[in-house]
Amino acid sequence: MKQHIDILGWLYIAFGALGLLGAAVVLIAAVGGGLLSRDAESAALFSGIGFFVAVLVGALSLPNLIGGWGLLKRKSWSRILVIVLGCLGLLSIPLGTALGIYTLWALTKPEARGLLSQ
């Protein structure tokens, strides 16, 4: 069971890192697109929207990073956090669904509860 918890930890860290990378790409693309338009009003609008979307995506990615780190460090709170994230991920077809199913399968077992409650 320790191996499954470690795998889940790294998967959640990877998903969180991909989300942060996506936020950076959105921000760079929005600011770059605004600057390429050579219109001050368009640049401000695109930059503002890009910044808002990047912050939103980044904020949604942070719980994945925190939950993954908590699993790797065997923190008791990480089990509940990652179960909630796994349930929310079920709606994200296909990778989020697979990760959510694996999360629920691994973290609802009594052995996982015992390992993460110490």
N, C-alpha and C positions, 0 to 999 in steps of 0.2 A: 504494500500500500504506500510505503514511503516513495517508491519510484513514481507512482501515479500522481502523488501530490507534487513532487518535483517537476514532473512533466507539465502539470497544470500551471504551476507557478511560472515556468518559462514560457508557456503558450500565452498566458495572460500578459506577461511582460512584452512578448513579441507583438500581440495585438495592440497594446497600449502604445508601443513605440511606432508601429505602423500608423496609428491614428495621429500621433504627433508629427510624423513625417508628412502625412497627408495635409495636416493643418499648415505646415510650413510651405508646402507646394501651393496650396490655395492662396496663401498670403502673397507669396512671390509672384504667382501668376496674375493675381488681381492688381497688385501694385504695378507690375510690369505692363500689363495691358492698359492700365490707366495712363501710365507714362508714355506708352507708344501712341496713344490717341492724340497727344499734343494739345489736348484741350484741358484747361485747368479744372473746369467743372466736372468733366468725365473722370479725370484722374482722381479727384477728391471723392467722387461717388464710388468708383470701383475700389479705391483703397479702403474706404469706410466699410463697404459691404464685405470685401475680402478679409479685413481685420475682424469684423464681427463673426464671420463664418469660421475663421481660423481659431478664434478664441473659443467658440462654441465646440468645435471638434476637439480642440485641445482639452477643454474642460471635461468632455465626455470620455476622453482617453485616459485621463489621470486615475480614475478608480481602477482601471485594468492594471496599470502599473503598480499601484498601491496594493491591490489584492494579490497580484503575482508575487511581489516582494514579501508580503505577509505570509503567503503559503511557503515560500522558500525558507523563511525564518521561523516557521511553525508557530505563528501568532494565533491565539485562540479566536480573535475577531475576524481573521481572514476567511475562515470557513463560511460564515454567514454572508460576508460581503461577496465572496466569489459565487456562492449559490445564487444570490440575487442577480449578479451580473450574468451568470449562466442562464437564468430564467429569461432575462431580458434579451440575451443573445439568441434564444430560440427563434425569435422573430426575424433574425437576420440570415436569410437563406443564401447559400448552403453552408458556408464556413461557420457562421455564428450558431447555426442549428447543431452542427456536429460538435462544436466546442461545448455548447450548452448541454447536450446529451451526455457527453463524456464527463462534464463537471458534475451533473446530477448523479450519474452512476458512481463516480469515485467518492464524492464528498458526503453522500448520504449513507455510506456504509459505517457500521459501528467502529471499525478499525480506524477510519479517518477521523471520526469524532474523538476517539481516544488519543490519537497522535496530536491533534490540534487543540486539545483541551488542557495540555500540561502546562 
